[in-house]
Amino acid sequence: MRHQTPPASLALATLSNGFTLVELLIALTVGSILLSLTVPAMTSMLNTQKAISTVNALFAGLNLARSEAIKRNARAVLCKTADGVACTSSGGWEQGWILFHDRNNNAVLDTGEEVVQQQGPASTGIRLRGNSPVANYVSYTPTGTAKLTSGAFQAGTFTLCVESAASSNVRQIVLSGTGRARAQKGTSRDCS
């Protein structure tokens, strides 16, 4: 039996198979549904990572300030800053902060005081506030305890909130009277 070659028009028809308009629309519809399901999950994951990164940076800054005060046997201050040059009493900690040796115990970066670390602003959409005792600065003594410039012990809570995010993105750093910081999860009530 001899094998016959198909006519040229049939061979051309089998080579040019493609998608029909209906198949293409179905594929686009399924793709858009899958995309709409993954975008919120990705946004939530990115917000969580922003929150964790900012809390870890502040936590590390507090620990460094404490260890610098002990190591140098001199007061060290971590204060919020809007410009990276001077401490500020307005706005939140999301602006950034500086760590310096405070020779005259006034919690203000004065001429001649050494800056140990500078942290720039947090990602957009992050709000980081300290309650009254830690609203503007944290000052560590040579013994590693946190004390206000008045000499009173300093303890407080920093709360990080991500704008337009679930309560699972609320993080807190609690500063004890001994100067030790610990991180914990917060709730959406902490952000109001």
HELIX and SHEET records of a PDB file:
HELIX    1   1 ALA A    8  LEU A   15  1                                   8    
HELIX    2   2 LEU A   21  ARG A   72  1                                  52    
HELIX    3   3 TRP A   93  GLN A   95  5                                   3    
HELIX    4   4 SER A  132  VAL A  134  5                                   3    
HELIX    5   5 SER A  167  ASN A  169  5                                   3    
HELIX    6   6 SER A  188  CYS A  191  5                                   4    
SHEET    1   A 4 VAL A 115  GLN A 119  0                                        
SHEET    2   A 4 TRP A  97  HIS A 101 -1                                        
SHEET    3   A 4 ALA A  76  LYS A  80 -1                                        
SHEET    4   A 4 TYR A 137  TYR A 140 -1                                        
SHEET    1   B 4 ILE A 126  GLY A 130  0                                        
SHEET    2   B 4 GLY A 156  VAL A 162 -1                                        
SHEET    3   B 4 ARG A 171  LEU A 175 -1                                        
SHEET    4   B 4 ALA A 181  LYS A 185 -1                                        
END                                                                             
